Amino acid sequence: MREIQIRPTIKFVRAGAIVLLFIAVVAWGCLLAVPGTQLWMPVAATALLLWPAAKWLPIRFNVTTLSGDRLRSETGMLSKSTRNLMLSRVQDVGVSQSLFQRIMGVGDIWIETAGVSSRVVLSNIDNPQQVADMLLDAAHSAPSQASPLGSSGVTS
């Protein structure tokens, strides 16, 4: 099985960047066309474009990879956190979407696993139902993990 990367969507960041770019262009146009416009206004409007960049960076360094019999989630830019899930331990996969997420075609995928930390959430994923179905299919086709104590779990 080839590796499949699952990343959060950048639709929201892109929409914010477009709106702020429009505001910056209008502010610079006012500086040129309207006498008496202060220089700080278009400079401040342009500086607002740093906000989408600041939101994009954490998304860029958040990736979940489906490969073989495991799901690996990595987050972090300077410091990194990695979490591995064995697909054989996945018990349920579901999707939740707010109204705005449904309009945008994204959603949150939750994965229930057997074990101590039993729930993993992948936020703002494009085509969430399709990805959730793919994860569930991969979990069902993953080889079951053998118990170190034998098939019955009891030693003699």
N, C-alpha and C positions, 0 to 999 in steps of 0.2 A: 504494500500500500504506500502510495506517495504521501509526502507531508502536505497537509492543508493548513494554511494560516487563517486564523479568524481574528479580525481587528475591529475595534469600535469604529463607528462611522465618523466621518468628518463633515457630514452634511450641515450640522449646526454651526460648526466653526466657519465653514465656507459661507453660509448665509450671513453670519455676523460680519465677516470680512467684507462681503459685498456691500452691506449696508454702511459700514464705517468708511469704506473707500468712496462711496457715493457722497457721504457727508464731507469727507476731506476734499473731494473735487469741488463740491459746491462752495466750501469755505475758501479754497484758493481762488475760485472764480469770483467770489465776492471781494476778495482782496484786490483783484485786478480791475473789476468793474464798478465797485461801489467806493467812491472816495470816503476817506475817513475810517475805513475798516482797519482794525488793529491787527498787527502781524501775529500776535499771540494766538488769535482765533484759528487760523488755518494750521499753524504749527501744532496747537493742541489737538485739533481734529486729526492731523496726520499721526501724532503720537498715540492716539487711540487705536491705531492699527496694530500696536504691540499686544493688545489684548487677545486677538485671535491667535497670534503666534504663541503666546503664553498658554493658551488652551490647547493648541495643536501639539506642542511638545510632549506632554504626558500621554496623549493618545498615540502618538507616533511610537513611543517606547512601551506600549502595552500590547502584547501579542500572545495569543493562545494557539498552540500548534497541535494538530491531531496527526499522530504518526504511529503506525503499527498498533500496538495494544495500549497506548497511553495518550493522555491529554496533558500537555505541558503549558502552564500559564506563566509568563514572565512579565514583570512590571518593573519600571524604574529606569532612570536615565543615568544618574551618577552612581547611585547604589541600586542594586538589582535584587529582586525577590523572585524566586522560582518555586512553583508548586506543581507536582506531578500527580496525576490521578490515573490509576489503572482502570481501563475501560471495563474490565470484568467486574469491577466493584460498583459501576453505575447502576442505580436502581430505577431512576426516573429522570426524565428531561422535560422541562416545560418552558412556556413562553408567557411573559406578561408584557402588556403594552398599555401605556396611557393613551388618551385620545390624540394628543399631539404626536406621540410616537407612531400611532397607526396612520395618521395623515402623512407622516414622513417616510413610512415604510421601514421603520426600525423597531427594535424591542429588546427586552432583557431576557436572557436565557438563563434558567436556573437548572443546576444539575445536582440531583440527590445521589449521594454515594453511601455505601456501607462504611462505617468507621466513625472515628472521633469527630472530625470536622466534616459534617455530612452534607453541607450545602455550598456550592460554588455558584457565583452569579457573574455572567458575562454581560456587561451593560452596553446599551446602544449598538446592537449588532444589526447590520443590514440583512433583510430577508430572514428574520429570526425563525420563522416556522420551518423554512427549508433547512437552515443550519441545525436546528434542534432535531429534525428528522434524520439528518445525516449523522449527527452524534449518536442518536439512539440506535440507528442501524449499525454503526461501527461498534457500539457497546454490545449489541446482540451477537455480532459476528466475532467478537474478541474471544480468544480461548479463555476458559475459566481458570482462575488461579488455584493451583492445588494447595491444599492445606499442608503445612509442614508436619502435622501430626498424623497424616494419613487421611483416608477418605472418611472415616467416622469421627475424626477429631479426638479419639480416645486412644491412649497408649496403654499397653499391657505391662 
